[in-house]
Amino acid sequence: MSALLLVRDRKVLMVRARGRDVLYLPGGKAEPHESDVEAVLREAYEETGLRLTAQDVEPFGTVTEPAHGQAPGTMVAMALFTVRPGGTLESATPVASAEVDEVEWVTSADADRCPPAGVETLRRLVAVDLVD
């Protein structure tokens, strides 16, 4: 799994997938031929309409947490990528796609609306002073 961390005004972009009750980071599973970076670029476009290149992102780490909505003991490992500051993405507007019902800018106050991997990611973003 790969996920995008687009931070603006001390908030991070999250999406609510169709029919789901929680907020997720834009991202998803890599196709068999894709790297984690290629997967996050494709998923970000599919879910938010943001066109990114590999030069727009940098690794932030990996979170490994219980998978939301899966059998107990099922874990998810998610490679996180931050969007580098500057460039055209600073002003690009993410929009909900056919795959997601809405996009939302969130802070750590929204952790109760996130699955475990999202909660841990918010904790890490707060720890490095990127998100409130």
N, C-alpha and C positions, 0 to 999 in steps of 0.2 A: 504494500500500500504506500502511496505517496500523497502528501497534502501540501497545499499552498498556504503560506502565511503572508497575507497582504495586510500591512498595518498602516493605518492613517489616523491621525489625531488621537493616538493612544488607544485605538480600538482595532480589532482584527476582523477581517471579513469571514463570515460563516454563511452557510446555506441550510435551508430546510428542504430535504428531499421530498418528493411527492409521496403523500400518504404517511410520512413519518412524523413523530412527535418531538424530535430532538434536533438540535443544531449541529451541523458537521462542518469541518473545514473543507473547502473545495478540494476534491481529489478522488482517488480511487485506486483500483487494482491495475497493475501493469499488464498489458497484453504480453503474450509469450515473446514477442520480438522487441519489446520496449525496455529501456532502462528506467530507473526511478524518475530521472529528470524528464525523459520523454513522456512518461505517464502523467506527471504533474502538469506538464504543459498542455497535453491533450485534454485532460480532465478539467483543468481550469477553463479552457475554451468551451468545452461542452456544457459546463455548468454555469458559467458566468459571462461568456462571450469575450473574455479577456484574451488577447493574442500576445503570448509571451514567447521569448526565445530562451535558449539555455543561458545566454549572457545576462538575462534579466533576473536569474535566481541564483541563490547560493545555499548550500546545505546548512541546516540549523540543528540537526541531530535526529535521533529516532526515539519515539515513545513506544513502549510495549505495555499494553494494558488489556484488561478483559474486554472482549468484543461485545458491543451492545446488541442485545436481541438474539444472542447465540447461546448455545448450550453452556452451562457452567464449566469453567476451566478453559474455554476457548479464548485464545489470546490474539490480539492484533498487534503487529509491528508496523508502525507508520513512519516513513522517512519524511521529515519536514524540510521545506524549502522556503526561505524568506525571499521576498522581492527586494532586489537591490534598490536603494534610494536613487532618486533622480530619474530622468528619462520620461517617456510619454506615459508610462503607467501611473505616474503621480496624479494625473488628471483623468485617466480613463475611468469610465463609469461601469462597474459590473452590473449585469442584469440577470434576472432569473431566466433560465432556459426551459426547454421542454422537460428537462430532467429534475428541475427543482421548482418548488412553489414560491420561494422568496430568498432574497439575499438580505443579510442583516449585519451591521457593524456592532460588535459586542465587546464587553470588558469582562473582568473576572467576576463582576456582579451577576453575570449570566451563566455562571458555571453550573447552576442547578438545571439548566436547560440543555446540557451537553452530555454526551456519553463519556465514559472514563478517559479515553484518549484525548478528547477535547478538554476535559478538566485538567489533565496533566499538562497539556500544551499551554493552556492559559496560565497555569502556575509557573511554567518556565518563562513565558513571555513577561510576566510580572517580575520574576526574579532578575531578569536582565533589563528591567525598567523600560520595556517597549509598550506595555499595555497597563492600564489602570486596573 
